[in-house]
Amino acid sequence: MTTEFSASGRLPFPPLMVAVAGASGSGKSTLAAELARTLGGLHFSLDSYYRDLSHLPMEKRRQQNFDDPAMMEIGLLAEHIGALAEARSIERPLYDFATYARIGAETETVHPAALVVVEGLFSTYFPELRKFYQLSVYVDTPDAVCFDRRLRRDVEERGRDAESVQRQYDATVRPCGLAFVRPMIDFADLVVEGTDALDFKVEQVISALRKRGLLHRFGLDGGSELGKSRAAGADLTGKYRS
């Protein structure tokens, strides 16, 4: 799908806003990225909106609980998601998880798309964000699977050591997941199983969008070739809440 802008540089219609939430390591990032790729949309991660801790000594930074929603800069985040929902571009901050700080005053320009997939631990936690979504998805994944994925990501992508990842998971990640993230399943329009095949999860979301008439509304009603081949013999509804 090619996104066409008007002469003013804005989309001729409001973007379709979809939220993908779930515990750390649930597979929400992978699902969001693949959904955006399949439908030609924008994968918008919340990772850049953690509070800048550059004013603190490194030891103090390491002691902060990044699995608490209080660590998110919700004012800026809501402002930016609201802008994307209105088809306006934003300047997104850049965050370095190895130093727990923003990369100076650097930003990256993010342009809206016909589909914006907002993904993160707290994508549906804040009421200020939930009002922008036409569909909310929760990825439900067993805790053991979540930890294995978190360990691999933090070591390979964020420069952490395995011992510190285990310590943080036991002290804050799992408890905060149960306190702040798991309850968000109640706000989900669709619950998908995190251990299901990725292509199947994507098609469940596409099916939910189609049922709500959102694919047709935003010119995305063609679906993927994968969906056409699987829909005939598979139940793509997931745990759908009409």
C-alpha positions as CSV (number, residue, x, y, z in Angstrom):
1,M,0.0,0.0,0.0
2,T,1.3,3.5,-0.9
3,T,0.4,6.3,1.4
4,E,-0.7,9.4,-0.6
5,F,-0.5,12.9,0.9
6,S,-2.6,15.9,0.0
7,A,-1.0,19.1,-1.4
8,S,-0.7,20.3,2.2
9,G,1.6,17.4,3.0
10,R,-1.0,15.7,5.2
11,L,-3.0,12.5,4.7
12,P,-6.4,13.0,3.1
13,F,-8.0,11.0,6.0
14,P,-7.3,10.2,9.7
15,P,-4.9,7.3,10.2
16,L,-6.1,4.0,11.5
17,M,-4.7,3.7,15.1
18,V,-4.0,0.2,16.5
19,A,-2.5,-0.5,19.9
20,V,-0.5,-3.7,20.6
21,A,0.2,-4.4,24.3
22,G,1.6,-7.3,26.4
23,A,4.2,-8.2,28.9
24,S,7.9,-7.7,28.3
25,G,9.0,-10.5,26.0
26,S,5.5,-11.4,24.9
27,G,6.2,-10.8,21.3
28,K,4.3,-7.6,20.9
29,S,7.1,-5.8,19.1
30,T,7.4,-8.6,16.6
31,L,3.7,-8.6,16.0
32,A,3.5,-4.9,15.6
33,A,6.4,-4.7,13.2
34,E,5.0,-7.5,11.0
35,L,1.4,-6.1,11.1
36,A,2.8,-2.7,9.9
37,R,4.9,-4.4,7.3
38,T,2.0,-6.5,6.0
39,L,-0.4,-3.5,5.7
40,G,2.1,-0.9,4.8
41,G,1.8,1.1,8.0
42,L,4.0,2.6,10.7
43,H,5.3,0.6,13.7
44,F,5.5,3.2,16.5
45,S,7.3,1.9,19.6
46,L,7.0,3.7,23.0
47,D,10.7,2.9,23.8
48,S,11.8,6.4,23.0
49,Y,9.6,8.0,25.6
50,Y,11.2,6.8,28.8
51,R,12.4,9.6,31.1
52,D,15.8,11.0,30.5
53,L,18.1,10.1,33.4
54,S,21.2,11.8,32.2
55,H,21.2,14.0,35.3
56,L,21.7,11.0,37.6
57,P,24.9,9.1,38.3
58,M,25.0,5.8,36.5
59,E,24.4,3.7,39.6
60,K,21.3,5.7,40.3
61,R,20.1,5.2,36.8
62,R,20.5,1.4,37.1
63,Q,18.3,1.4,40.2
64,Q,15.3,3.0,38.4
65,N,12.3,0.8,37.7
66,F,11.6,1.0,34.0
67,D,8.7,-1.4,34.3
68,D,6.7,1.2,36.2
69,P,4.5,3.5,34.0
70,A,5.7,6.5,36.0
71,M,9.0,6.2,34.1
72,M,7.2,7.2,30.9
73,E,7.0,10.8,29.8
74,I,3.3,10.6,29.2
75,G,2.8,14.3,28.3
76,L,5.1,14.2,25.3
77,L,4.0,10.7,24.4
78,A,0.3,11.6,24.3
79,E,1.1,14.8,22.4
80,H,2.9,12.8,19.7
81,I,0.4,10.0,19.4
82,G,-2.3,12.6,19.1
83,A,-0.4,14.4,16.4
84,L,0.0,11.1,14.4
85,A,-3.7,10.4,14.9
86,E,-4.4,13.8,13.2
87,A,-2.0,12.9,10.4
88,R,0.7,15.3,11.5
89,S,4.5,14.5,11.6
90,I,6.4,14.6,14.9
91,E,10.0,14.9,16.1
92,R,10.6,11.7,18.2
93,P,13.4,11.7,20.8
94,L,16.2,9.1,20.6
95,Y,16.8,6.9,23.7
96,D,19.9,4.9,24.6
97,F,19.1,2.0,26.9
98,A,22.7,1.3,27.6
99,T,23.0,4.7,29.3
100,Y,19.4,5.2,30.3
101,A,19.3,8.6,28.7
102,R,18.3,10.4,25.6
103,I,20.9,11.0,22.9
104,G,21.3,14.7,23.5
105,A,18.9,16.9,21.7
106,E,18.8,14.5,18.7
107,T,15.4,13.6,17.3
108,E,14.0,11.7,14.3
109,T,11.2,12.9,12.1
110,V,8.3,10.5,12.1
111,H,5.7,10.9,9.4
112,P,2.1,9.6,9.8
113,A,0.8,6.7,7.7
114,A,-2.6,5.3,6.9
115,L,-2.0,2.7,9.6
116,V,-0.1,3.5,12.8
117,V,0.6,0.5,15.1
118,V,1.4,1.8,18.6
119,E,3.3,-0.8,20.6
120,G,4.7,-0.9,24.1
121,L,4.3,-2.2,27.6
122,F,2.0,0.8,28.4
123,S,0.4,1.4,25.0
124,T,-3.0,0.8,26.6
125,Y,-2.3,1.8,30.2
126,F,-2.8,5.5,29.9
127,P,-6.4,6.8,29.3
128,E,-4.7,9.7,27.4
129,L,-3.6,7.1,24.8
130,R,-6.6,4.7,24.7
131,K,-8.9,7.4,23.3
132,F,-6.9,7.4,20.0
133,Y,-7.2,3.7,19.1
134,Q,-9.7,2.0,16.9
135,L,-8.5,-1.4,17.9
136,S,-6.5,-2.6,20.9
137,V,-4.7,-6.0,20.9
138,Y,-3.2,-7.8,23.8
139,V,-0.5,-10.5,23.3
140,D,-0.9,-13.2,26.0
141,T,2.3,-15.2,26.5
142,P,3.5,-17.6,29.3
143,D,5.9,-16.0,31.8
144,A,8.7,-18.5,31.1
145,V,8.6,-17.7,27.4
146,C,8.6,-13.9,28.2
147,F,11.7,-14.2,30.3
148,D,13.7,-16.2,27.7
149,R,12.9,-13.6,25.1
150,R,13.7,-10.7,27.4
151,L,17.0,-12.2,28.4
152,R,18.1,-12.6,24.8
153,R,17.0,-9.1,23.8
154,D,18.6,-7.3,26.7
155,V,21.9,-9.2,26.3
156,E,22.1,-9.0,22.5
157,E,20.5,-5.6,21.8
158,R,21.0,-3.5,25.0
159,G,24.4,-4.6,26.2
160,R,23.2,-6.0,29.5
161,D,24.7,-9.1,31.3
162,A,22.6,-12.1,32.0
163,E,22.8,-11.8,35.8
164,S,21.5,-8.3,35.9
165,V,18.7,-9.2,33.5
166,Q,17.6,-12.1,35.8
167,R,17.8,-9.8,38.9
168,Q,15.7,-7.1,37.3
169,Y,13.2,-9.6,36.0
170,D,12.6,-11.1,39.5
171,A,12.6,-7.7,41.3
172,T,10.6,-5.5,39.0
173,V,9.7,-6.9,35.5
174,R,7.4,-9.7,36.6
175,P,5.8,-7.9,39.6
176,C,5.1,-4.8,37.6
177,G,3.9,-6.8,34.7
178,L,1.3,-8.4,36.9
179,A,0.4,-5.0,38.5
180,F,0.4,-2.7,35.5
181,V,0.4,-4.7,32.2
182,R,-1.6,-7.8,32.8
183,P,-4.8,-5.9,33.8
184,M,-4.7,-4.2,30.3
185,I,-6.1,-7.4,28.9
186,D,-9.5,-6.0,30.0
187,F,-9.1,-3.1,27.6
188,A,-8.3,-5.3,24.6
189,D,-10.6,-5.8,21.7
190,L,-8.6,-8.8,20.7
191,V,-6.4,-11.2,22.6
192,V,-3.9,-13.3,20.7
193,E,-1.7,-16.1,22.0
194,G,1.9,-15.1,22.1
195,T,3.1,-18.6,21.3
196,D,1.1,-18.9,18.1
197,A,2.8,-18.5,14.7
198,L,3.4,-14.9,13.8
199,D,1.6,-15.1,10.5
200,F,-1.5,-16.5,12.2
201,K,-1.5,-13.7,14.8
202,V,-1.2,-11.1,12.0
203,E,-4.2,-12.6,10.3
204,Q,-6.2,-12.6,13.5
205,V,-5.7,-8.8,13.8
206,I,-6.5,-8.3,10.1
207,S,-9.7,-10.3,10.6
208,A,-10.7,-8.2,13.6
209,L,-10.1,-5.0,11.6
210,R,-12.1,-6.4,8.7
211,K,-15.0,-7.2,11.1
212,R,-15.1,-3.6,12.3
213,G,-15.1,-2.3,8.7
214,L,-11.8,-0.6,9.3
215,L,-9.8,-2.1,6.4
216,H,-12.4,-0.9,3.9
217,R,-12.7,2.5,5.5
218,F,-8.9,3.1,5.2
219,G,-8.4,1.5,1.8
220,L,-6.8,-1.6,3.3
221,D,-9.5,-4.1,2.6
222,G,-7.5,-6.2,0.2
223,G,-5.8,-8.2,2.9
224,S,-2.7,-10.2,2.4
225,E,-2.2,-13.2,0.2
226,L,-1.4,-15.2,3.3
227,G,-4.7,-14.2,4.8
228,K,-6.6,-15.2,1.6
229,S,-5.0,-18.7,1.7
230,R,-5.5,-19.3,5.4
231,A,-8.9,-17.8,6.0
232,A,-10.7,-20.5,4.2
233,G,-9.7,-23.2,6.6
234,A,-8.7,-21.4,9.9
235,D,-10.5,-19.6,12.6
236,L,-9.0,-16.2,12.6
237,T,-11.2,-14.6,15.3
238,G,-8.9,-15.2,18.3
239,K,-10.5,-14.1,21.5
240,Y,-12.4,-11.3,19.8
241,R,-14.6,-8.9,21.8
242,S,-17.2,-7.3,19.6
